[in-house]
Amino acid sequence: MNTTRINPWWVVLAAGIILAYNMGVRLSTGLLIPDINRDIGISQADLAFGFAVQNLLWGAVSPVAGLLAERFGTVRVLLIGAVLYGLGMVLAAIAQDNALFFIGNALLVGIGVGATTFPIVLAAVGQKFPAHKRTLALGIASAGGSLGQFGYAFILGKISPVIGWSDTFMWFAGSTLVIFALAWLLAESKQLREERREAQISAPKRLFDWQAIGQAMKVPEYQLLNIGFFVCGFHVAFITVHMAGFVNFCGLPSSVASNSIALIGLINVIGAVTVGWAGDRWHKPYLLTLIYGLRTLLIIMLMILPPSYEVFYAFSVVMGMLWLSTVPLTSGCVAHLFGTKNLASLFGIVMFSHQIGAFFGSWWGGLLFEWYGDYSIALSLSAGLGLLAALVHLPLTPKRFAQAEFKPA
């Protein structure tokens, strides 16, 4: 397949639409937890644990999917992931007990999300752009995930009260077809395919480039990026999975939760593009420190102000600017450190750290609520982790970042 003549901005558009599906479905279905709980009797703790496992699998699959994409091609991995994602949604939709819902929503969707998510898609984008334009391109593509979050949450808020959570899952499963329509645009260039073929000939017994991963794991800058992205995952999962429960606990209508998640996604379209633009001009780790610091202040605000429509919507607007804005900066840092040849697998490792955080953000949010009867402890934990993430990026000074001792992969 010859993709060398395709304008790279078409690749960005296709990547953004695929991420809109990937993230839109995943980040909106947590809003249906109260409905699923009432309909088929799965407890909130069990549902939270299932979403936590989904997040963990998403992260665990990401680096493996990245390695497979580097070995067998991006398109094949995306298509297999899309099949599993759609099948998982269908099984969850027809489930009448915890076991089948867990298999569909936690296991199959978790694997499908991991095989169609940021490391796979953004690696294809990063390969098409020079370094001085790369972070902006990554930001625009990442904004697709935010736009999908807005669109799917908005649609869910309109249709789920009418058709129910099960049919909503089925409709969302049908939208998997977008990946089949657009995946071919993310195929590697002929030059990169030839380079990988030559590498496979020279080392035929090595299925994956484990050496590149081993070298990266020894780089302190890479380790700090993993810590920061762990916190990002905790925040994203806690907010998306428990927003509906928190709004209900505060005595506000469920529409406030769906509107808040949709608003976060809509505003982050602006945030991700703006941060992508800024990342090509200013030091990326310092921008990450700013984002995590502002998240910390925002969570504290949510803790101390009386709950109201205005508070939740103000929270959503500001959080929207910060939401997935960490993605183009973090992936851009990885590309800066190691190049783009192994970006899918190396950012996949960072994504795994993100999803370990998401596992705990989803699971612990439910556990702490059941143990203490409110969300104050979980919110305090989220704020503390935000401060940690702000601090771990400070050592990544421009001088140290430029002089990191490694060989680009």
RADA-V925714 format. One record per pair of residues at least 12 apart in sequence whose ideal C-beta (glycine too) atoms are under 6 Angstrom apart, sorted by the first residue. I is the first residue (numbers start at 1). J is the second residue. D is the distance in Angstrom with one decimal. If there is no record, write none. Layout:
BEGIN
i->(I	I)
j->(J	J)
d->(D	D)
END
This chain:
BEGIN
i->(1	3	4	4	8	11	11	11	12	12	12	12	14	14	15	15	15	16	16	17	17	17	18	18	18	19	19	19	20	20	20	21	21	22	22	23	23	23	24	24	24	24	25	25	26	27	27	28	28	28	30	30	31	31	31	32	33	33	34	35	36	40	42	44	45	45	46	48	48	48	49	50	50	50	51	51	52	52	52	53	54	54	54	55	55	55	55	55	56	56	57	57	58	58	58	58	59	59	59	59	60	61	61	61	62	62	62	62	62	62	63	63	63	63	65	65	65	65	66	66	66	66	67	67	69	69	70	70	74	74	75	75	75	77	78	78	78	79	81	81	81	82	82	82	84	84	84	85	85	85	86	86	87	88	88	88	88	89	89	89	90	91	92	92	92	93	93	93	118	119	119	119	119	120	122	122	123	123	124	125	125	125	126	126	126	127	135	135	135	135	135	136	136	136	138	138	138	138	139	139	139	139	139	140	142	142	142	142	143	143	143	145	146	146	146	146	146	147	149	150	150	150	153	153	153	154	156	157	209	212	212	216	219	219	221	221	224	225	225	225	226	226	227	228	228	228	229	229	229	229	230	230	231	231	231	232	232	233	233	233	233	234	234	234	234	237	237	237	238	238	238	241	242	243	243	243	244	246	250	256	260	260	263	264	264	264	264	267	267	267	268	268	268	271	271	271	272	272	275	276	279	279	279	283	284	284	284	285	285	287	288	288	289	289	289	291	291	291	292	292	292	293	294	295	295	296	296	296	298	298	299	299	299	300	302	303	331	334	334	338	338	339	339	341	342	365)
j->(187	187	189	190	128	125	128	185	125	137	140	141	182	185	121	125	141	141	144	144	178	182	121	179	182	121	144	145	144	147	148	175	178	116	117	145	148	149	148	149	151	152	152	172	113	149	240	152	153	156	240	241	244	257	258	165	47	244	244	165	165	96	98	366	366	370	98	362	363	366	363	102	105	106	241	362	359	362	363	106	106	109	110	237	355	358	359	362	355	359	110	111	110	113	114	355	351	352	355	356	352	111	114	115	114	117	119	348	351	352	345	348	349	352	77	114	115	120	119	344	345	348	208	345	120	344	344	345	124	186	183	184	187	115	116	179	183	183	112	115	116	116	176	179	108	111	112	109	112	176	173	176	108	104	108	109	112	169	172	173	173	104	104	105	169	166	169	170	327	344	347	348	351	344	138	331	343	344	186	137	138	141	335	340	343	340	276	279	280	328	332	276	277	280	276	328	331	332	272	273	275	276	328	273	272	324	327	328	269	272	273	324	265	268	269	272	324	269	265	262	265	266	258	261	262	262	168	258	342	342	409	346	404	406	396	404	392	330	333	350	350	353	392	389	392	393	330	350	353	354	353	357	357	385	389	326	354	354	355	357	358	357	360	361	385	358	361	362	361	365	382	362	365	257	260	261	257	375	307	312	312	316	316	316	319	320	323	317	320	321	320	323	324	320	321	325	324	325	325	328	328	329	332	398	329	332	333	393	396	329	329	393	390	393	394	322	325	326	386	389	390	390	322	322	386	383	386	387	318	319	379	382	383	383	315	379	347	346	347	408	409	408	409	409	409	378)
d->(5.0	4.8	5.4	5.6	3.8	5.9	5.2	5.6	5.7	5.4	5.4	5.0	4.2	4.0	4.6	5.0	4.1	4.9	2.6	5.9	6.0	5.8	5.7	5.6	5.9	5.7	4.2	4.0	4.5	5.3	2.9	5.7	5.2	4.9	5.5	3.5	5.1	5.6	2.8	5.3	5.8	3.5	5.8	4.9	5.4	4.7	4.7	4.2	4.3	5.0	4.9	4.1	4.9	5.8	5.4	4.3	5.0	6.0	5.7	4.3	5.6	5.7	4.9	5.7	4.9	5.4	5.7	5.6	5.8	2.9	5.4	5.1	5.8	4.2	5.1	4.7	4.6	3.9	3.7	4.3	4.6	5.7	4.0	5.4	4.9	3.6	4.9	5.7	5.8	4.1	3.0	5.7	5.1	4.5	4.4	4.9	5.8	4.0	2.3	5.9	5.9	5.2	2.8	5.8	4.8	6.0	5.1	4.1	4.1	5.7	5.4	3.3	4.8	5.6	5.3	5.7	4.3	5.7	4.8	3.4	3.8	3.5	4.3	4.6	5.3	5.0	5.6	6.0	5.2	5.0	4.9	5.8	5.2	5.6	5.6	5.8	4.3	5.8	5.0	2.7	4.0	6.0	5.1	3.9	5.2	5.1	3.8	6.0	2.7	5.8	4.8	3.6	5.6	4.6	2.9	3.7	5.7	5.2	5.8	3.6	5.0	3.1	3.5	4.1	5.5	4.8	3.7	4.7	5.8	5.1	4.3	4.0	5.2	5.7	5.5	5.2	4.2	3.6	3.9	5.5	6.0	4.9	5.3	4.6	5.3	5.0	5.1	3.7	4.7	5.4	4.1	4.5	5.2	5.3	5.9	4.0	5.6	5.9	4.9	5.2	5.8	1.6	3.9	5.5	4.6	5.5	4.4	5.0	4.5	4.0	5.2	5.6	4.7	3.5	5.0	5.7	5.3	5.0	3.0	4.8	3.4	3.9	5.4	4.3	3.8	4.5	5.9	3.4	6.0	4.5	3.7	5.3	6.0	5.1	5.7	5.1	4.9	5.9	5.7	5.8	5.5	4.1	4.9	4.6	5.3	5.7	5.5	5.1	5.1	4.4	4.7	3.9	6.0	4.5	3.7	4.8	5.7	3.7	5.5	3.3	3.8	3.8	5.9	3.8	5.6	3.6	3.7	4.3	3.8	4.8	5.8	4.5	4.4	4.7	6.0	5.8	4.2	5.3	3.7	5.4	5.1	4.4	4.0	4.8	5.4	4.4	5.4	5.5	2.6	5.9	4.6	4.0	5.5	6.0	3.9	4.6	5.6	5.2	4.0	4.4	6.0	5.1	5.3	5.2	4.7	5.6	5.1	4.3	3.6	5.6	5.3	4.6	4.9	4.4	5.8	4.9	5.9	6.0	5.3	3.9	4.0	4.1	5.7	5.4	4.6	5.2	3.5	5.0	5.5	5.8	5.8	5.1	4.4	5.3	5.4	4.9	5.0	5.4	4.9	5.5	4.6	4.0	5.9	5.9	4.2	4.9)
END
